[in-house]
Amino acid sequence: MDRFRMIFQYFQSNSESVMNGICGLLALVSVKMYTCFDFSCPCLPQYNMAYGLGIMFVPPVALFLCGLILNRQSLVMLEEWRRPQGRRKKDLAVIRYMCSSIMQRAMVAPVVWIIVTLLDGKCLICAFSGSVDPEKFVGFANASPVQAQQLLAKVPCKDDELMRNNTSRKAVSRYLRCWSQALGWSILLILIIAAFLARWLRPCFNQATLLQARHWSNYIDIEQKIFEETCCEHSRLFAHKCILHFFESMRQEIKLHNFSLPRDGEGAEGEEDLLRGITDQDQVNKLLKMWYYEKPPLDVSQVTQR
């Protein structure tokens, strides 16, 4: 369990390479999910669009939420945004930088899913087969409007009895697949151009502000982790002292059973130093409340002078 906990803590760290790896893994998972998914269009006029668009957009929402959950910085950003002003001012530039970084990583897997579905074309064919103008295709031109809608809705189902001998079914499928693939490649091209411009135009802006925002966003994350580790260490020592105090009251009973108790004062000095004088529940609650409402200012000059 300790090994798995260490691995989990490592993957929740603020390392950009780890978070980029997680985003890449989610993108691969989204592709694998789509290839393993058994797409079956209902081929009914009232359900085709809901099913096709649902398959195209509902899984990306779930993948986006997974990206937010796996990114530890999302919780840190929310805590920094919602915390009281206290003795430390809040820098909106740092919060915007953290939010931008979180959103960029969380959007990778959903965008991959949408692009893959568009390049495949099945979802768009299912969703919009009933929206095609039947006059453009010979096989549907002579049918009544109701019959044409029913036939167009069955275009994704090539095994349907009404569609087996219909020569226009493949034409409608090719027509919609071309539009789907064109839309998918267009979105991919726009994203590549946007990434290229963001990469090469970045030096044209104020780099000092970017470095400051990046530095303090990393600091906020590291500070939170160190505070949690310190609280865990204090909790362990506090629990140890409380348990020893409990067994002290049962010293006679323990001696009767030939158990050995630690000597008075053994290791107490080091533990008292680590407890920092916080020795009861009210003091702990007050300390945690002070940390939330009045975080110390980012100035260690007085501590350095001491």
C-alpha positions as CSV (number, residue, x, y, z in Angstrom):
1,M,0.0,0.0,0.0
2,D,2.9,2.4,0.8
3,R,4.2,1.9,-2.7
4,F,0.9,2.6,-4.4
5,R,0.4,5.7,-2.1
6,M,3.9,6.9,-3.2
7,I,3.0,6.4,-6.8
8,F,-0.3,8.2,-6.4
9,Q,1.4,11.2,-4.7
10,Y,4.0,11.3,-7.4
11,F,1.4,11.5,-10.1
12,Q,-0.4,14.2,-8.2
13,S,2.7,16.4,-8.0
14,N,3.0,19.7,-9.8
15,S,5.5,18.4,-12.3
16,E,4.5,19.6,-15.8
17,S,6.0,16.5,-17.4
18,V,3.8,14.2,-15.2
19,M,0.7,16.2,-16.0
20,N,1.5,16.2,-19.7
21,G,1.9,12.5,-19.5
22,I,-1.5,12.1,-17.8
23,C,-3.1,14.3,-20.5
24,G,-1.5,12.1,-23.2
25,L,-2.7,9.0,-21.5
26,L,-6.3,10.3,-21.3
27,A,-6.1,11.1,-25.0
28,L,-5.0,7.6,-25.8
29,V,-7.8,6.2,-23.6
30,S,-10.3,8.3,-25.4
31,V,-9.1,6.9,-28.8
32,K,-9.2,3.4,-27.4
33,M,-12.7,3.9,-26.0
34,Y,-14.0,5.1,-29.3
35,T,-12.4,2.2,-31.3
36,C,-13.8,-0.4,-28.8
37,F,-17.3,1.3,-28.7
38,D,-20.0,-0.5,-30.6
39,F,-21.8,2.3,-32.5
40,S,-25.4,1.4,-33.3
41,C,-27.5,4.2,-34.7
42,P,-31.2,3.7,-33.8
43,C,-32.2,4.7,-37.4
44,L,-35.4,6.5,-36.2
45,P,-36.1,10.1,-37.2
46,Q,-36.8,11.2,-33.6
47,Y,-33.7,9.6,-32.0
48,N,-30.9,9.8,-34.6
49,M,-29.8,13.3,-33.9
50,A,-29.9,12.9,-30.1
51,Y,-27.9,9.7,-30.2
52,G,-25.3,10.9,-32.7
53,L,-24.7,14.2,-31.0
54,G,-24.8,12.5,-27.6
55,I,-22.0,10.1,-28.5
56,M,-20.0,13.0,-30.0
57,F,-20.3,15.4,-27.0
58,V,-21.2,13.5,-23.8
59,P,-18.0,11.4,-23.5
60,P,-15.8,14.6,-23.9
61,V,-17.6,16.2,-21.0
62,A,-16.7,13.1,-18.9
63,L,-13.1,13.2,-20.1
64,F,-12.9,16.9,-19.3
65,L,-14.1,16.3,-15.8
66,C,-11.6,13.4,-15.4
67,G,-8.8,15.8,-16.5
68,L,-9.9,18.3,-13.8
69,I,-10.0,15.6,-11.1
70,L,-6.6,14.2,-11.9
71,N,-5.0,17.6,-12.0
72,R,-4.1,18.4,-8.4
73,Q,-3.6,22.1,-9.3
74,S,-7.3,22.6,-10.0
75,L,-8.2,22.2,-6.3
76,V,-5.2,24.4,-5.3
77,M,-6.4,27.1,-7.7
78,L,-10.0,27.0,-6.3
79,E,-8.7,27.2,-2.8
80,E,-6.5,30.2,-3.7
81,W,-9.4,31.9,-5.5
82,R,-11.9,31.4,-2.7
83,R,-9.6,32.0,0.4
84,P,-10.1,35.2,2.4
85,Q,-7.7,38.1,1.7
86,G,-6.1,37.9,5.2
87,R,-2.6,39.1,5.6
88,R,-1.5,37.9,2.2
89,K,-2.9,39.5,-1.0
90,K,-4.3,37.5,-3.8
91,D,-2.6,37.8,-7.2
92,L,-5.2,37.4,-10.0
93,A,-2.5,36.9,-12.6
94,V,-1.4,33.8,-10.8
95,I,-4.9,32.5,-10.6
96,R,-5.5,33.2,-14.3
97,Y,-2.2,31.4,-15.1
98,M,-3.2,28.3,-13.1
99,C,-6.7,28.3,-14.6
100,S,-5.3,28.5,-18.2
101,S,-2.8,25.7,-17.5
102,I,-5.5,23.5,-16.0
103,M,-8.0,24.1,-18.9
104,Q,-5.4,23.5,-21.6
105,R,-4.5,20.1,-20.1
106,A,-8.1,19.1,-19.4
107,M,-9.2,19.9,-23.0
108,V,-6.7,17.6,-24.7
109,A,-8.7,14.3,-24.3
110,P,-12.1,15.8,-25.2
111,V,-10.7,17.5,-28.3
112,V,-9.1,14.2,-29.4
113,W,-12.4,12.4,-29.0
114,I,-14.4,15.0,-31.0
115,I,-11.8,15.0,-33.8
116,V,-11.7,11.2,-34.0
117,T,-15.5,11.0,-34.2
118,L,-15.6,13.6,-37.0
119,L,-12.9,11.8,-39.0
120,D,-14.7,8.5,-38.6
121,G,-18.0,10.2,-39.7
122,K,-20.5,7.7,-38.1
123,C,-21.8,10.1,-35.5
124,L,-22.5,12.9,-38.0
125,I,-24.1,10.5,-40.5
126,C,-26.4,9.2,-37.8
127,A,-27.2,12.7,-36.5
128,F,-27.8,14.5,-39.8
129,S,-28.9,11.9,-42.2
130,G,-32.5,13.1,-41.8
131,S,-31.5,16.7,-42.5
132,V,-30.3,16.0,-46.0
133,D,-32.4,17.5,-48.9
134,P,-34.0,14.4,-50.5
135,E,-34.3,16.3,-53.9
136,K,-30.5,16.1,-54.3
137,F,-30.6,12.3,-54.5
138,V,-32.5,10.2,-57.1
139,G,-33.5,7.4,-54.8
140,F,-35.5,9.8,-52.4
141,A,-36.8,12.3,-54.9
142,N,-40.0,10.4,-55.8
143,A,-40.9,9.5,-52.2
144,S,-43.4,11.5,-50.1
145,P,-42.0,13.8,-47.4
146,V,-42.8,11.3,-44.7
147,Q,-41.4,8.3,-46.6
148,A,-38.3,10.4,-47.5
149,Q,-37.6,11.2,-43.8
150,Q,-38.0,7.6,-42.8
151,L,-35.7,6.4,-45.6
152,L,-33.1,9.1,-44.8
153,A,-33.2,8.1,-41.1
154,K,-32.3,4.6,-42.1
155,V,-29.2,5.6,-44.1
156,P,-26.8,4.7,-41.3
157,C,-28.3,1.1,-41.1
158,K,-27.0,-0.5,-44.2
159,D,-28.4,-3.9,-43.2
160,D,-32.0,-2.6,-43.1
161,E,-34.3,-4.2,-45.7
162,L,-35.4,-0.9,-47.1
163,M,-31.8,0.3,-47.7
164,R,-30.3,-2.9,-49.2
165,N,-31.4,-2.1,-52.7
166,N,-31.4,1.7,-52.4
167,T,-28.7,3.1,-54.6
168,S,-28.7,6.6,-53.0
169,R,-27.8,5.3,-49.5
170,K,-24.1,5.2,-50.2
171,A,-24.3,8.6,-51.9
172,V,-25.9,10.2,-48.7
173,S,-23.3,8.4,-46.5
174,R,-20.4,9.7,-48.6
175,Y,-21.8,13.2,-48.7
176,L,-22.1,13.4,-44.9
177,R,-18.8,11.6,-44.3
178,C,-17.1,14.2,-46.5
179,W,-18.6,17.0,-44.5
180,S,-17.6,15.3,-41.2
181,Q,-14.0,14.7,-42.3
182,A,-13.7,18.2,-43.6
183,L,-14.9,19.6,-40.3
184,G,-12.6,17.3,-38.4
185,W,-9.5,18.3,-40.4
186,S,-10.5,21.9,-40.2
187,I,-10.7,21.8,-36.4
188,L,-7.3,20.0,-36.3
189,L,-5.7,22.5,-38.6
190,I,-7.1,25.5,-36.5
191,L,-5.7,24.0,-33.3
192,I,-2.3,23.4,-34.8
193,I,-2.1,27.0,-36.2
194,A,-3.3,28.3,-32.8
195,A,-0.6,26.3,-31.0
196,F,2.0,27.4,-33.5
197,L,1.1,31.1,-33.0
198,A,1.0,30.8,-29.2
199,R,4.4,29.1,-29.3
200,W,6.2,31.6,-31.5
201,L,4.4,34.8,-30.5
202,R,5.0,34.1,-26.8
203,P,8.4,35.8,-26.6
204,C,6.8,39.0,-28.0
205,F,4.9,39.5,-24.7
206,N,6.2,40.4,-21.3
207,Q,8.2,37.4,-20.1
208,A,8.8,38.8,-16.6
209,T,5.0,38.7,-15.8
210,L,4.8,35.1,-17.2
211,L,7.8,34.0,-15.1
212,Q,6.3,35.6,-12.0
213,A,2.9,33.9,-12.5
214,R,4.5,30.5,-13.1
215,H,6.8,30.8,-10.1
216,W,4.1,31.7,-7.6
217,S,1.7,29.1,-9.0
218,N,4.3,26.5,-8.3
219,Y,4.9,28.0,-4.9
220,I,1.2,27.8,-3.9
221,D,1.1,24.2,-4.9
222,I,4.3,23.3,-3.0
223,E,3.3,25.3,0.0
224,Q,0.0,23.4,0.3
225,K,1.8,20.0,0.0
226,I,4.3,21.0,2.7
227,F,1.6,22.2,5.0
228,E,-0.3,19.0,4.6
229,E,2.8,16.9,5.3
230,T,3.5,19.0,8.4
231,C,0.0,18.5,9.6
232,C,0.2,14.8,9.1
233,E,3.5,14.7,11.1
234,H,2.0,16.7,13.9
235,S,-1.1,14.5,13.9
236,R,1.0,11.4,14.2
237,L,3.1,12.8,17.1
238,F,-0.1,14.2,18.7
239,A,-1.8,10.8,18.5
240,H,1.4,9.1,19.8
241,K,1.5,11.4,22.9
242,C,-2.3,10.9,23.5
243,I,-1.9,7.1,23.3
244,L,1.1,7.1,25.7
245,H,-0.9,9.3,28.1
246,F,-3.7,6.7,27.9
247,F,-1.4,3.8,28.7
248,E,0.3,5.8,31.5
249,S,-3.0,5.6,33.4
250,M,-2.9,1.8,33.0
251,R,0.7,1.3,34.0
252,Q,-0.1,-1.1,36.8
253,E,-2.3,-3.3,34.6
254,I,0.4,-3.3,31.9
255,K,3.2,-4.3,34.3
256,L,1.1,-7.3,35.5
257,H,1.1,-8.6,31.9
258,N,4.9,-8.1,31.6
259,F,4.7,-5.3,28.9
260,S,7.5,-2.8,28.9
261,L,6.7,0.9,28.9
262,P,9.2,3.5,27.6
263,R,11.1,5.4,30.3
264,D,9.9,8.8,31.3
265,G,11.4,11.5,29.1
266,E,12.6,9.0,26.5
267,G,12.3,10.7,23.1
268,A,10.0,13.3,24.6
269,E,12.3,16.2,23.9
270,G,12.4,15.6,20.2
271,E,8.7,15.1,20.0
272,E,8.0,18.2,22.0
273,D,10.1,20.2,19.5
274,L,8.1,18.7,16.6
275,L,4.8,19.4,18.3
276,R,5.8,23.2,18.3
277,G,3.9,23.7,21.5
278,I,0.5,22.8,19.9
279,T,-0.6,20.3,22.6
280,D,-4.4,20.4,22.7
281,Q,-7.4,20.3,20.3
282,D,-8.3,24.0,20.8
283,Q,-4.9,25.1,19.8
284,V,-4.9,22.9,16.7
285,N,-8.3,24.2,15.6
286,K,-7.2,27.8,16.2
287,L,-4.0,27.2,14.2
288,L,-5.9,25.7,11.2
289,K,-8.4,28.6,11.4
290,M,-5.6,31.1,11.4
291,W,-3.9,29.4,8.4
292,Y,-7.1,29.6,6.4
293,Y,-8.1,33.2,7.3
294,E,-4.7,34.8,7.8
295,K,-2.0,33.1,5.7
296,P,1.4,34.6,6.6
297,P,2.8,37.2,4.1
298,L,5.5,36.1,1.7
299,D,8.4,37.6,3.6
300,V,11.0,35.5,5.4
301,S,13.4,38.4,6.1
302,Q,12.7,38.4,9.8
303,V,13.2,34.7,10.1
304,T,16.5,35.0,8.3
305,Q,17.7,37.7,10.6
306,R,16.9,35.5,13.6
